[in-house]
Amino acid sequence: MVRHQILATAFVGLVLPLVTAVPQLMSTHAGLHRRRTPPPIPPRPEGVGPESFHGSQFDFFDDIGFVAGSPGVEAAPVMLYSRTGPDTDPCYPESAVVIGSNPPKKNPGTDTSAAYNPGASCNNPGDYHGAYTLGKPFPVYIGASWCGKVWKVNFDLYYVHDGNLKAGHKHDWEGISVVFAKDPAANGGDWWVRAGATYNHHSNHDWFKWKDLVTVDVDVPGESDIENDERGRMKKHPKVYVGFYSHSAYPTEKNDYLINSGPASVEYRSDDWWRLPRAEDMHLWTEIPGESWSDGAV
């Protein structure tokens, strides 16, 4: 949705080396995962609700896969993308792997366009029908990791480039991590609830408590709550507003003037397209080719 005039300049201040954009992916290329047999999930103790996940669902994350009830599916982020006018589109996520390649080969990416439109030479979200248009499906790469006292589920998206007007780089990885802490209702048991999320923009990772985020259920009887922007509702899926040029992740929209340099916090992002990744869109980190992604970095 176009609310203000946007300056036709690249957001140079947001362009950082690619190597800072993929830290949570670099340790996952140890080879194909050898599947284990996960143990049965025990019954929930009294007082532990359906919003809680058992520890085995994280420990055996890759083995269980993306099924109903798994934390990867149930806590997936709603991704929101923007346009600044009828001639501009976002660079939309796509497969990090060349479709049909065996063994898997990485997407060659594209150089940042000399055009104003950052969506040039990119996948596109589909036809536009006004704010909150449902976008096309895209792949998301997911993995779970233990971080000492919490479990973290990382959702990573691949873009063939970021930026525009030659200010940017080939290959861009950005995303969000949902963090799970011990469920106090479990009295020390191995049950975990959403505690918050880390929104990633290049080398920065901004932490927000779940109660401070805009979260939605999406799939509810009657009218969907996808357009609800009230914080503190403690629902299933966090909203993620994607930066128009850098693809950085933010918990709120920002749709006023855009300048050609400055802090990432002022980057344009809005709600023109949205998409909640479904189980069929989800892929494990182990599917990502173990090659360098920095060949297009600036």
Backbone torsions as a table, in degrees:
resi	resn	phi	psi	omega
1	MET	NA	127.9	-178.0
2	VAL	-90.2	114.0	-177.8
3	ARG	-109.2	-26.4	-177.4
4	HIS	-143.7	161.0	175.0
5	GLN	-74.7	131.4	-179.7
6	ILE	-105.2	134.6	178.9
7	LEU	-66.1	136.4	-175.8
8	ALA	-83.6	62.9	179.6
9	THR	-134.4	154.5	177.5
10	ALA	-74.3	149.2	179.0
11	PHE	-89.5	74.7	-171.6
12	VAL	-60.7	-34.7	-176.4
13	GLY	-64.2	-14.0	-177.9
14	LEU	-96.7	-9.3	-173.9
15	VAL	-83.9	113.6	-179.4
16	LEU	-123.8	162.9	178.8
17	PRO	-57.0	140.4	-177.0
18	LEU	-62.4	-31.5	-174.9
19	VAL	-60.4	-20.0	176.9
20	THR	-85.0	-6.9	-174.7
21	ALA	-94.0	-8.1	-174.0
22	VAL	-128.4	33.3	-175.5
23	PRO	-62.5	-34.8	-176.5
24	GLN	-81.3	-2.5	176.8
25	LEU	-98.9	-22.2	-167.6
26	MET	-66.7	-26.0	-176.7
27	SER	-94.4	9.7	-172.3
28	THR	-104.8	6.2	-173.6
29	HIS	-101.6	42.4	-177.3
30	ALA	-84.9	3.4	-179.7
31	GLY	118.4	-179.5	-177.6
32	LEU	-69.4	142.4	-179.2
33	HIS	-74.5	135.5	175.8
34	ARG	-94.5	113.3	-170.5
35	ARG	-68.7	136.9	176.1
36	ARG	-109.8	165.7	177.4
37	THR	-93.8	112.3	-178.2
38	PRO	-71.9	147.7	176.7
39	PRO	-72.1	159.2	176.0
40	PRO	-65.3	145.3	177.9
41	ILE	-78.5	124.9	-178.0
42	PRO	-69.9	161.9	176.2
43	PRO	-61.9	147.7	177.1
44	ARG	-68.9	135.7	174.7
45	PRO	-65.3	162.9	177.8
46	GLU	-59.8	131.4	178.9
47	GLY	93.5	-10.2	178.7
48	VAL	-94.8	118.2	-172.6
49	GLY	-89.9	178.3	-178.3
50	PRO	-67.0	-12.3	178.1
51	GLU	-79.4	-2.7	-177.2
52	SER	-101.3	142.6	-179.6
53	PHE	-118.1	144.1	178.6
54	HIS	-78.1	149.0	-177.8
55	GLY	-57.4	-31.4	-179.9
56	SER	-65.4	-23.4	179.1
57	GLN	-70.6	-20.0	173.7
58	PHE	-94.5	-43.7	-178.4
59	ASP	-62.0	-33.0	179.7
60	PHE	-112.4	33.6	-174.5
61	PHE	-54.9	-49.8	-176.9
62	ASP	-67.6	-29.7	-176.3
63	ASP	-78.9	-36.6	-178.6
64	ILE	-71.9	-37.6	-178.8
65	GLY	78.9	-168.3	-172.6
66	PHE	-99.8	87.3	-179.0
67	VAL	-119.5	162.0	177.2
68	ALA	-57.3	132.9	-179.5
69	GLY	95.6	-10.9	179.0
70	SER	-81.0	149.2	-177.0
71	PRO	-63.4	-30.5	178.2
72	GLY	-62.8	-37.6	179.8
73	VAL	-80.8	-45.6	-171.4
74	GLU	-74.6	-22.2	-178.4
75	ALA	-114.5	15.0	-178.7
76	ALA	-58.8	144.4	-179.5
77	PRO	-79.8	148.3	168.7
78	VAL	-86.3	119.8	-177.5
79	MET	-97.6	132.8	-179.0
80	LEU	-120.8	133.5	-176.1
81	TYR	-123.3	155.6	-172.3
82	SER	-126.5	164.6	169.6
83	ARG	-132.6	158.8	178.0
84	THR	-113.4	1.6	179.0
85	GLY	171.4	174.6	-176.0
86	PRO	-65.4	-16.5	-178.0
87	ASP	-105.5	9.4	179.3
88	THR	-126.6	139.4	177.7
89	ASP	-133.1	156.6	174.5
90	PRO	-76.1	155.6	168.7
91	CYS	-79.9	109.2	-169.2
92	TYR	-89.3	151.0	-179.5
93	PRO	-62.4	153.4	174.7
94	GLU	-151.8	-176.5	-176.4
95	SER	-66.8	135.3	173.9
96	ALA	-78.9	-7.4	-176.5
97	VAL	-115.7	139.8	173.5
98	VAL	-64.2	119.5	-176.1
99	ILE	-59.9	128.2	177.5
100	GLY	88.3	-4.9	-179.2
101	SER	-74.0	140.2	179.9
102	ASN	-150.3	109.0	3.6
103	PRO	-67.7	161.7	-176.5
104	PRO	-59.4	135.1	175.5
105	LYS	-116.4	145.3	-178.6
106	LYS	-70.7	149.2	173.4
107	ASN	-57.5	131.1	-178.5
108	PRO	-68.6	-13.9	-178.5
109	GLY	70.7	178.6	176.5
110	THR	-136.5	150.8	176.0
111	ASP	-71.2	150.6	178.0
112	THR	-59.6	132.6	-175.3
113	SER	-68.7	149.4	172.5
114	ALA	-78.7	-9.6	-178.6
115	ALA	-79.8	164.9	176.2
116	TYR	-68.5	-35.3	-174.6
117	ASN	-70.2	113.8	179.3
118	PRO	-69.9	-12.7	178.7
119	GLY	-87.2	2.5	178.1
120	ALA	-63.5	138.3	178.8
121	SER	62.2	28.2	-179.5
122	CYS	-126.0	164.1	164.8
123	ASN	-61.1	152.5	179.1
124	ASN	-123.0	156.8	-174.7
125	PRO	-77.4	-7.0	-177.9
126	GLY	106.7	-179.3	-178.7
127	ASP	-59.5	148.0	-178.0
128	TYR	-103.0	130.5	-178.4
129	HIS	-129.4	28.7	-178.5
130	GLY	100.8	176.2	-177.2
131	ALA	-53.1	142.8	-179.7
132	TYR	61.1	40.6	168.7
133	THR	-71.7	135.0	178.2
134	LEU	-73.9	119.5	-179.1
135	GLY	-81.6	169.8	178.1
136	LYS	-68.7	156.9	175.2
137	PRO	-64.7	154.2	174.5
138	PHE	-147.3	155.2	179.4
139	PRO	-76.8	146.8	173.9
140	VAL	-131.3	139.1	-175.2
141	TYR	-106.8	126.3	-166.0
142	ILE	-130.1	143.4	173.7
143	GLY	-153.1	154.0	177.5
144	ALA	-110.7	143.4	178.4
145	SER	-142.2	147.0	177.3
146	TRP	-91.2	128.7	-174.3
147	CYS	-119.4	41.6	175.4
148	GLY	90.9	-59.0	179.3
149	LYS	-126.9	-7.7	-177.4
150	VAL	-136.2	160.2	169.4
151	TRP	-99.0	144.3	179.0
152	LYS	-128.6	131.2	173.8
153	VAL	-111.9	119.4	-176.0
154	ASN	-99.0	132.4	177.6
155	PHE	-115.4	111.6	-176.0
156	ASP	-116.4	139.2	-179.2
157	LEU	-121.2	143.3	-178.3
158	TYR	-108.6	134.2	176.0
159	TYR	-124.8	141.8	-176.2
160	VAL	-68.7	-23.2	172.0
161	HIS	-163.3	169.2	168.5
162	ASP	-125.4	170.1	177.5
163	GLY	78.4	-170.1	177.2
164	ASN	-161.4	177.2	179.9
165	LEU	50.1	36.6	179.1
166	LYS	68.1	5.9	175.7
167	ALA	-100.2	97.0	-177.3
168	GLY	164.7	-160.9	179.6
169	HIS	-153.9	158.1	173.7
170	LYS	-70.7	143.6	179.4
171	HIS	67.0	126.1	175.9
172	ASP	-145.3	127.6	175.0
173	TRP	-114.3	126.0	174.4
174	GLU	-143.3	167.1	180.0
175	GLY	172.4	-156.5	-174.2
176	ILE	-146.6	150.4	175.3
177	SER	-120.9	128.8	174.4
178	VAL	-97.7	129.7	-174.2
179	VAL	-107.4	136.1	-178.3
180	PHE	-118.5	130.3	178.5
181	ALA	-115.4	164.9	179.8
182	LYS	-55.1	135.1	177.5
183	ASP	-77.4	114.3	-179.0
184	PRO	-61.6	-23.9	179.4
185	ALA	-71.1	-14.5	-177.9
186	ALA	-86.5	-1.2	177.8
187	ASN	51.6	48.7	177.7
188	GLY	89.0	-3.2	179.0
189	GLY	-71.8	169.2	-173.9
190	ASP	-85.4	60.9	179.3
191	TRP	-126.9	142.5	-167.7
192	TRP	-134.8	139.2	-179.8
193	VAL	-124.1	160.2	177.5
194	ARG	-61.7	124.5	178.7
195	ALA	-106.6	-27.9	-178.3
196	GLY	172.4	-167.8	-178.8
197	ALA	-149.1	148.9	175.1
198	THR	-108.0	121.1	179.8
199	TYR	-97.3	123.9	-171.7
200	ASN	-99.9	132.4	167.4
201	HIS	-138.0	99.0	-177.3
202	HIS	59.7	-122.9	-175.5
203	SER	-84.6	-1.2	-179.0
204	ASN	-100.0	145.5	-178.0
205	HIS	-136.8	105.3	-175.5
206	ASP	-95.0	124.8	-175.2
207	TRP	-96.3	136.1	176.3
208	PHE	-135.8	136.4	174.0
209	LYS	-68.5	150.3	-177.2
210	TRP	-58.6	-37.4	-177.9
211	LYS	-68.9	-15.6	-179.3
212	ASP	-98.1	1.8	-176.7
213	LEU	-101.4	159.0	168.0
214	VAL	-84.8	114.4	-178.9
215	THR	-126.1	148.2	-176.5
216	VAL	-136.2	162.1	176.1
217	ASP	-97.7	-28.2	-180.0
218	VAL	67.4	-65.4	-176.3
219	ASP	-89.1	85.1	179.2
220	VAL	-128.4	151.0	177.4
221	PRO	-59.6	140.9	-178.9
222	GLY	81.5	-141.2	-175.9
223	GLU	-77.3	133.2	179.1
224	SER	-65.9	151.3	179.0
225	ASP	-96.0	18.3	-173.5
226	ILE	-58.3	-31.0	-177.6
227	GLU	-89.5	0.4	179.8
228	ASN	-74.6	123.5	-179.1
229	ASP	-111.3	21.4	179.3
230	GLU	-78.9	131.7	177.5
231	ARG	-81.7	158.7	172.5
232	GLY	80.4	14.2	-178.8
233	ARG	-80.9	-15.9	175.4
234	MET	58.6	47.6	178.8
235	LYS	-92.6	-165.6	-168.4
236	LYS	-85.7	-39.6	-167.9
237	HIS	-117.4	124.5	176.8
238	PRO	-77.5	142.5	173.7
239	LYS	-80.9	138.6	179.5
240	VAL	-129.4	114.8	175.7
241	TYR	-90.7	123.4	-173.6
242	VAL	-95.0	128.0	178.8
243	GLY	-57.8	136.3	-173.1
244	PHE	-62.5	-35.1	-178.1
245	TYR	-103.0	-46.1	-171.0
246	SER	-94.0	-14.3	-176.6
247	HIS	68.5	13.9	175.2
248	SER	-60.3	154.0	-175.7
249	ALA	-102.5	132.9	-179.3
250	TYR	-135.5	151.6	179.4
251	PRO	-85.2	-8.1	-178.6
252	THR	-136.0	160.7	177.2
253	GLU	-85.8	162.4	178.5
254	LYS	-148.8	110.3	-170.6
255	ASN	-131.8	34.5	174.2
256	ASP	-102.9	-159.0	-174.0
257	TYR	-60.3	146.4	176.9
258	LEU	-116.2	129.2	179.5
259	ILE	-103.3	172.9	-173.8
260	ASN	-90.5	5.1	172.5
261	SER	-160.3	160.7	179.6
262	GLY	138.8	-178.8	-178.0
263	PRO	-68.7	153.1	-178.5
264	ALA	-61.2	-24.6	-175.4
265	SER	-62.7	-19.0	-177.9
266	VAL	-96.6	5.4	-178.1
267	GLU	-63.6	141.2	-179.6
268	TYR	-66.6	132.9	172.0
269	ARG	-156.9	145.0	-174.0
270	SER	-152.2	-163.9	-169.0
271	ASP	-122.8	39.7	-176.6
272	ASP	-72.4	-41.9	173.6
273	TRP	-124.6	150.6	173.5
274	TRP	-139.2	156.1	176.8
275	ARG	-157.1	130.7	170.6
276	LEU	-100.9	114.0	178.3
277	PRO	-59.4	135.9	178.5
278	ARG	-103.9	172.0	-176.5
279	ALA	-55.3	-38.6	-177.8
280	GLU	-71.1	-12.2	178.6
281	ASP	-94.6	-5.2	-169.5
282	MET	-95.9	141.0	-179.2
283	HIS	-135.8	148.3	177.0
284	LEU	-78.3	154.3	176.4
285	TRP	-56.0	-32.3	-176.0
286	THR	-65.3	-11.2	177.2
287	GLU	-82.8	-9.7	-177.3
288	ILE	-80.7	126.4	179.0
289	PRO	-56.6	136.2	-178.0
290	GLY	-81.4	59.3	179.2
291	GLU	-119.9	163.0	177.1
292	SER	-67.9	141.1	176.7
293	TRP	-109.5	11.4	-173.2
294	SER	-97.8	8.5	-175.8
295	ASP	-67.0	-18.6	178.9
296	GLY	-105.9	7.3	-175.0
297	ALA	-68.7	153.6	177.0
298	VAL	-117.9	NA	NA
